[in-house]
Amino acid sequence: MRWQHACGSAEGFSVFAVDADWPESRQVTGHGYHRATGDLHVWLWFGSPHFDPQVQHVTVLSASSGNAETSEAWSGLLTFELWRNSSNRYWLARGCVESTELVLSGSKIEPSELSLVRVSDLTSFSNPFASLR
């Protein structure tokens, strides 16, 4: 799967992923474009192919709003907000890189241990929802 900007007017939109050193499975779990609003998103999963609570995992949602006011509000965020569950190592982070909104969640790994990279070609990611032939 190659990500193309042809589906909308997402100028400056980028898909972000955990860097190539990630030891577990890398999957595209969703993507979409809403013609009426211009909203665009790509959802990536890093972890075991089937959820295993004993294995570290991270999800990365890259999104862009077709609403200019929303995009402008997000563009002011330069750092990530971080929330943690006090009873386990689950966390959630939200931030923005240029015009791309990012929401990350994870467990069994600290957010500070992650390195994000831009990706334009998602062919190295498996797609668990692809039709079987």
Solvent accessible surface area in square Angstrom, and as a share of the most:
residue,aa,sasa,rsa
1,M,81,0.36
2,R,147,0.54
3,W,32,0.11
4,Q,110,0.49
5,H,95,0.42
6,A,95,0.73
7,C,57,0.34
8,G,24,0.23
9,S,103,0.67
10,A,10,0.08
11,E,162,0.73
12,G,45,0.43
13,F,5,0.02
14,S,20,0.13
15,V,2,0.01
16,F,13,0.05
17,A,0,0.00
18,V,4,0.02
19,D,34,0.18
20,A,91,0.70
21,D,124,0.64
22,W,19,0.07
23,P,97,0.61
24,E,65,0.29
25,S,29,0.18
26,R,45,0.16
27,Q,9,0.04
28,V,2,0.01
29,T,43,0.25
30,G,24,0.23
31,H,92,0.41
32,G,21,0.20
33,Y,72,0.27
34,H,97,0.43
35,R,216,0.79
36,A,93,0.72
37,T,68,0.40
38,G,15,0.14
39,D,62,0.32
40,L,2,0.01
41,H,70,0.31
42,V,0,0.00
43,W,95,0.33
44,L,0,0.00
45,W,37,0.13
46,F,0,0.00
47,G,0,0.00
48,S,14,0.09
49,P,88,0.56
50,H,156,0.70
51,F,123,0.51
52,D,50,0.26
53,P,74,0.47
54,Q,140,0.62
55,V,37,0.21
56,Q,50,0.22
57,H,14,0.06
58,V,0,0.00
59,T,15,0.09
60,V,0,0.00
61,L,30,0.15
62,S,1,0.00
63,A,18,0.14
64,S,11,0.07
65,S,20,0.13
66,G,41,0.39
67,N,77,0.40
68,A,80,0.62
69,E,140,0.63
70,T,49,0.28
71,S,26,0.17
72,E,132,0.59
73,A,76,0.59
74,W,40,0.14
75,S,55,0.35
76,G,60,0.57
77,L,53,0.26
78,L,160,0.79
79,T,104,0.61
80,F,82,0.34
81,E,66,0.30
82,L,82,0.41
83,W,121,0.43
84,R,129,0.47
85,N,65,0.33
86,S,122,0.79
87,S,98,0.63
88,N,87,0.45
89,R,115,0.42
90,Y,89,0.34
91,W,2,0.01
92,L,67,0.34
93,A,6,0.05
94,R,83,0.30
95,G,0,0.00
96,C,9,0.06
97,V,46,0.27
98,E,112,0.50
99,S,33,0.21
100,T,1,0.01
101,E,22,0.10
102,L,0,0.00
103,V,44,0.25
104,L,9,0.04
105,S,13,0.08
106,G,0,0.00
107,S,15,0.09
108,K,79,0.33
109,I,13,0.06
110,E,50,0.23
111,P,30,0.19
112,S,105,0.68
113,E,117,0.52
114,L,31,0.15
115,S,56,0.36
116,L,54,0.27
117,V,59,0.34
118,R,119,0.43
119,V,30,0.17
120,S,79,0.51
121,D,49,0.26
122,L,1,0.01
123,T,87,0.50
124,S,86,0.55
125,F,16,0.07
126,S,61,0.39
127,N,55,0.28
128,P,70,0.44
129,F,149,0.62
130,A,55,0.43
131,S,93,0.60
132,L,178,0.89
133,R,274,1.00
